[in-house]
Structures are given as C-alpha cells and as structure tokens.
Amino acid sequence: MTPLDDTVRAVEAILFAATEPLSLDAIRAHVGPLEVRAALYRLVQDYAGRGIELVERAGRWHFQTAPDLAHLLRRDREEQRRLSRAAIETLAIVAYHEPVSRADIEAIRGVQISRGTLDVLMEAGWVRPAGRREVPGRPLTYATTPEFLAHFGLATRRDLPGIDDLRAAGLLDPVNLAVEQAEGQVEVAKRGEDD
C-alpha cells in the first residue's frame, strides 16, 4: 500500500465520521500535512457513479447521496417547515447583496422586516451576522453561511442564478417584468429625446 493509499483511507474515514462538512484545514488537523487534496480528488473518482458521492461545497467536503437516488430517501426525510414569503425574500436579498444590514433589506423589500424573520434564517443556519458597518450607528450586517451553499447545492455564491436564468425558468413575477419593460421603454424614449 502506498502512502497516498493510506492518506486516502484516513481522509475517507474522517469524512465518513464527520457530523458536518469539513474544510481542508480541518481534515489536515486530523491527518497532518499529508497529500489531502490529492486524496480528496482520488475519493471523488472512487465514489463517482456510486450511491454516495464526495462533493465540495463552499470549500468544505462531505459525502452525500447521489442526486439520482434522492427519490428513494424522500419518505424518510423529516418534513421541513416552510419559509414565509418574507423569509424567502430576505434570504434572497442577503444571498445576492451580502453583507447587508437590516436597513438595506428593508429598503430593497420596501417594507419593515420583523426580527423573527432573520432569527428563522439564522436558526436554519443559512444566515449569520457578518460584523458591523463603519458608519454612524454601526449597523449589524448579515451574510450567508456555508450551510446555505451546501443546502442549495452551490459551490460558491457565483453559482446563484442570474436574472436571465430566473426569467428563463419563469420564476420572475409577471408584474415585475411588466414594470421592468416599462422602465426600459421610458429609458429608450428619454435617449430618443436627448438625440
């Protein structure tokens, strides 16, 4: 058995026993300064096409059920509490604009946000406090967590869908699309007047 094989076995055991996704540094804390990255890529190849796979989400590694087999486990899954519309909107604002303050969220949504909305998102482990802004009042800001990325199957925030992706999927509100089109027509008309 080669030293890499020993490292692969050690990394596999650590990830299998872990209760949460692990970063490279966390894995190295267990196995020392071995070829952890090479071992991870070897494990990715070894588990490709099997019932479970090794994936990296937000710089953290964990085993997950192969996506094509998820339907077999759905009946065993605990039913999650559904988020309110306010919580979904708030989560989207935090994800796309982080770090954001409560005032930023309220300005974007156009309504006040209840304290419970952010609490629900923090309880779910998807939003965390991200420090204070260096402006008068030093408001607390919020950002998404690695758990948010893992839950939604994103490697980084750059993997979030863009406006064109959302429009193509039919997920944008028709009223918002009409307003957006009207604003575009007004802008075109203004440019025509300026010429």
C-alpha positions as CSV (number, residue, x, y, z in Angstrom):
1,M,0.0,0.0,0.0
2,T,1.4,3.4,-1.0
3,P,1.5,6.5,1.3
4,L,-1.3,8.0,-0.8
5,D,-3.5,5.0,-0.3
6,D,-3.0,5.4,3.5
7,T,-3.9,9.0,3.2
8,V,-7.0,8.2,1.1
9,R,-8.2,5.8,3.7
10,A,-7.6,8.2,6.5
11,V,-9.4,11.1,4.8
12,E,-12.3,8.8,3.9
13,A,-12.7,7.7,7.5
14,I,-12.6,11.3,8.8
15,L,-15.2,12.5,6.3
16,F,-17.4,9.4,6.9
17,A,-17.4,10.0,10.7
18,A,-17.8,13.8,10.5
19,T,-21.1,15.3,11.6
20,E,-20.6,18.3,9.3
21,P,-18.7,19.2,6.1
22,L,-15.0,19.7,6.7
23,S,-12.6,22.2,5.2
24,L,-9.1,21.2,4.0
25,D,-7.6,22.6,7.2
26,A,-10.0,20.7,9.4
27,I,-9.1,17.4,7.6
28,R,-5.4,18.3,7.9
29,A,-5.8,18.8,11.6
30,H,-6.7,15.1,11.8
31,V,-4.2,13.6,9.3
32,G,-1.4,16.0,9.4
33,P,0.4,17.6,6.4
34,L,-0.3,14.8,4.0
35,E,-1.5,15.0,0.4
36,V,-5.0,15.7,1.5
37,R,-6.1,17.4,-1.8
38,A,-4.8,14.5,-3.9
39,A,-6.6,12.1,-1.5
40,L,-9.9,14.0,-1.9
41,Y,-9.7,14.0,-5.7
42,R,-9.0,10.3,-5.6
43,L,-12.0,9.7,-3.4
44,V,-14.2,11.8,-5.8
45,Q,-13.1,9.5,-8.6
46,D,-13.6,6.4,-6.5
47,Y,-17.1,7.3,-5.5
48,A,-18.2,8.6,-8.9
49,G,-21.3,6.7,-10.1
50,R,-22.0,5.1,-6.8
51,G,-24.8,5.5,-4.3
52,I,-23.0,8.2,-2.4
53,E,-20.5,10.7,-3.7
54,L,-17.9,13.1,-2.3
55,V,-18.6,16.7,-3.0
56,E,-17.1,20.1,-2.2
57,R,-19.5,22.9,-1.3
58,A,-18.2,26.3,-0.2
59,G,-14.7,24.9,0.4
60,R,-16.0,22.1,2.6
61,W,-16.1,18.4,1.8
62,H,-18.8,15.9,2.7
63,F,-20.4,12.7,1.4
64,Q,-24.0,13.0,0.1
65,T,-26.5,10.7,-1.6
66,A,-26.2,10.6,-5.3
67,P,-28.7,13.0,-6.8
68,D,-30.4,10.4,-9.0
69,L,-31.2,8.3,-5.9
70,A,-32.6,11.1,-3.7
71,H,-36.2,10.0,-4.5
72,L,-35.5,6.7,-2.6
73,L,-34.9,8.6,0.6
74,R,-37.7,11.3,0.4
75,R,-40.2,9.3,2.6
76,D,-37.6,9.0,5.4
77,R,-36.8,12.7,5.3
78,E,-38.1,14.9,8.0
79,E,-40.7,17.4,6.7
80,Q,-39.1,20.9,6.8
81,R,-41.0,23.9,8.0
82,R,-41.8,26.1,5.0
83,L,-40.4,29.6,5.0
84,S,-42.7,32.6,4.8
85,R,-42.6,34.8,1.8
86,A,-40.8,37.5,3.9
87,A,-38.2,35.0,4.9
88,I,-37.6,33.8,1.3
89,E,-37.3,37.4,0.1
90,T,-34.9,38.3,2.9
91,L,-32.8,35.2,2.2
92,A,-32.6,36.1,-1.5
93,I,-31.6,39.7,-0.6
94,V,-28.9,38.5,1.8
95,A,-27.6,36.0,-0.7
96,Y,-27.4,38.4,-3.6
97,H,-26.3,41.6,-1.8
98,E,-24.3,40.4,1.2
99,P,-23.2,41.8,3.5
100,V,-26.4,43.7,4.1
101,S,-27.9,45.5,7.1
102,R,-31.5,45.4,8.2
103,A,-32.0,48.8,6.7
104,D,-30.6,47.5,3.3
105,I,-33.1,44.6,3.4
106,E,-36.0,46.9,4.3
107,A,-35.0,49.4,1.5
108,I,-34.9,46.6,-1.1
109,R,-38.1,44.9,0.1
110,G,-40.0,48.2,0.6
111,V,-41.4,47.1,4.0
112,Q,-40.1,46.7,7.5
113,I,-38.7,43.3,8.4
114,S,-39.6,41.7,11.7
115,R,-36.8,40.5,13.9
116,G,-38.2,36.9,13.8
117,T,-37.6,36.7,10.0
118,L,-33.8,37.0,10.4
119,D,-34.0,34.7,13.5
120,V,-35.6,32.0,11.5
121,L,-32.9,32.2,8.8
122,M,-30.2,32.1,11.5
123,E,-31.8,29.2,13.2
124,A,-31.8,27.3,9.9
125,G,-28.1,28.0,9.7
126,W,-28.3,29.9,6.4
127,V,-27.7,33.4,7.6
128,R,-25.1,34.7,10.1
129,P,-24.1,38.1,11.5
130,A,-21.2,39.4,9.4
131,G,-19.9,42.3,11.5
132,R,-20.7,45.9,11.8
133,R,-20.5,48.7,9.2
134,E,-18.1,51.5,9.9
135,V,-20.9,54.2,9.5
136,P,-22.8,56.2,12.1
137,G,-24.9,53.8,14.2
138,R,-22.6,50.9,13.2
139,P,-25.4,48.6,12.0
140,L,-25.0,44.9,12.1
141,T,-24.7,43.2,8.7
142,Y,-25.7,39.7,7.6
143,A,-24.3,37.2,5.2
144,T,-25.0,33.6,4.1
145,T,-23.2,30.6,5.5
146,P,-21.5,27.6,4.1
147,E,-24.6,25.6,5.2
148,F,-26.7,27.8,2.9
149,L,-24.5,26.9,-0.1
150,A,-24.5,23.2,0.8
151,H,-28.3,23.1,1.3
152,F,-28.9,24.7,-2.1
153,G,-26.1,22.7,-3.9
154,L,-24.0,25.7,-4.6
155,A,-20.2,25.7,-4.7
156,T,-20.0,29.5,-4.3
157,R,-22.4,32.4,-4.4
158,R,-21.3,32.9,-8.0
159,D,-23.4,29.8,-8.8
160,L,-26.6,31.7,-7.8
161,P,-28.9,32.1,-10.9
162,G,-28.8,35.4,-12.7
163,I,-31.8,37.5,-13.8
164,D,-31.7,35.8,-17.3
165,D,-31.7,32.4,-15.6
166,L,-34.7,33.3,-13.4
167,R,-36.6,34.8,-16.3
168,A,-36.0,31.7,-18.5
169,A,-37.2,29.5,-15.7
170,G,-40.4,31.6,-15.4
171,L,-39.7,32.5,-11.8
172,L,-40.0,36.2,-12.1
173,D,-43.2,37.8,-11.1
174,P,-45.1,39.0,-14.3
175,V,-45.8,42.3,-12.6
176,N,-42.1,42.9,-12.1
177,L,-41.4,42.0,-15.7
178,A,-44.0,44.5,-16.9
179,V,-42.6,47.2,-14.7
180,E,-39.0,46.4,-15.9
181,Q,-40.2,46.5,-19.5
182,A,-41.9,49.8,-19.0
183,E,-38.8,51.3,-17.3
184,G,-36.8,50.1,-20.3
185,Q,-39.2,51.8,-22.7
186,V,-39.1,55.1,-20.7
187,E,-35.3,54.9,-20.9
188,V,-35.3,54.4,-24.6
189,A,-37.8,57.3,-25.0
190,K,-35.5,59.5,-22.9
191,R,-32.5,58.6,-25.1
192,G,-34.5,59.5,-28.2
193,E,-35.4,62.9,-26.8
194,D,-31.7,63.6,-25.9
195,D,-30.6,62.8,-29.5
